[in-house]
Amino acid sequence: MILEVLGSAVLGVVLSLAALHRLSHRLPARLLVLGTGVAGALFGDFLTHSTLGPGNSLVCLLGAAVVSSASLSLLLRPAGRLRRRSAPA
């Protein structure tokens, strides 16, 4: 179980670094992205492990990757400037 937790934390770091490398102009501070990726992966692993029980390490890592990716996607900012138009009076 300890290896599963360490594996999901490493997976969260890898996904965070990949997101920072690919989308650095649309993400906030590096430390926030790394923390969010690791926390999402650990929560995903906990959630999957609690649901399926022991003995499903690969599925738990898949759940960790999914939740980590979803939480990282919440940090993305829009690519361009937002154009707001006032409603006609």
C-alpha positions as CSV (number, residue, x, y, z in Angstrom):
1,M,0.0,0.0,0.0
2,I,2.9,2.4,0.7
3,L,4.2,1.8,-2.8
4,E,0.8,2.5,-4.2
5,V,0.7,5.9,-2.4
6,L,4.2,6.7,-3.5
7,G,3.4,5.7,-7.0
8,S,0.3,8.0,-7.1
9,A,2.3,10.9,-5.6
10,V,5.0,10.4,-8.3
11,L,2.3,10.2,-10.9
12,G,0.8,13.5,-9.7
13,V,4.3,15.2,-9.9
14,V,4.8,13.8,-13.5
15,L,1.3,15.0,-14.6
16,S,1.9,18.4,-13.0
17,L,5.3,18.8,-14.7
18,A,3.8,17.8,-18.0
19,A,1.1,20.3,-17.6
20,L,3.6,23.0,-16.7
21,H,5.7,22.2,-19.6
22,R,2.9,22.2,-22.1
23,L,0.5,24.9,-20.7
24,S,2.8,27.1,-18.6
25,H,1.3,30.3,-20.1
26,R,-2.2,29.3,-18.9
27,L,-1.4,28.0,-15.4
28,P,-0.8,29.9,-12.1
29,A,2.3,29.5,-10.0
30,R,4.4,26.4,-10.3
31,L,4.2,25.5,-6.6
32,L,0.4,25.6,-6.7
33,V,0.3,23.4,-9.8
34,L,2.6,20.8,-8.3
35,G,0.6,20.7,-5.0
36,T,-2.7,20.4,-6.8
37,G,-1.4,17.6,-9.0
38,V,0.0,15.6,-6.0
39,A,-3.1,16.2,-3.9
40,G,-5.4,15.2,-6.7
41,A,-3.5,12.0,-7.3
42,L,-3.5,11.1,-3.6
43,F,-7.2,11.8,-3.3
44,G,-7.9,9.8,-6.5
45,D,-5.9,6.9,-5.1
46,F,-7.7,7.0,-1.8
47,L,-11.1,7.2,-3.4
48,T,-10.4,4.3,-5.8
49,H,-8.8,2.2,-3.1
50,S,-11.7,2.8,-0.8
51,T,-14.2,1.9,-3.5
52,L,-12.5,-1.2,-4.9
53,G,-10.6,-2.5,-1.9
54,P,-7.1,-3.9,-1.9
55,G,-5.5,-5.8,-4.7
56,N,-6.3,-3.3,-7.5
57,S,-3.1,-1.3,-7.7
58,L,-3.2,-0.5,-11.4
59,V,-6.8,0.6,-11.3
60,C,-6.0,2.7,-8.3
61,L,-3.2,4.4,-10.2
62,L,-5.6,5.0,-13.1
63,G,-8.1,6.6,-10.7
64,A,-5.3,8.8,-9.3
65,A,-4.4,9.9,-12.8
66,V,-8.0,10.8,-13.6
67,V,-8.6,12.8,-10.5
68,S,-5.2,14.5,-10.7
69,S,-5.9,15.5,-14.4
70,A,-9.3,16.8,-13.5
71,S,-8.0,18.9,-10.6
72,L,-5.2,20.3,-12.8
73,S,-7.7,21.2,-15.5
74,L,-9.6,23.4,-12.9
75,L,-6.5,25.6,-12.7
76,L,-6.4,26.5,-16.4
77,R,-7.0,30.1,-17.4
78,P,-8.5,31.2,-20.7
79,A,-6.0,31.4,-23.6
80,G,-6.9,34.8,-24.8
81,R,-8.4,38.0,-23.4
82,L,-12.0,37.8,-22.5
83,R,-14.1,40.2,-24.5
84,R,-17.0,41.4,-22.5
85,R,-19.7,43.4,-24.1
86,S,-22.3,45.2,-22.2
87,A,-25.8,44.3,-22.8
88,P,-27.7,46.7,-24.9
89,A,-29.9,49.0,-22.9
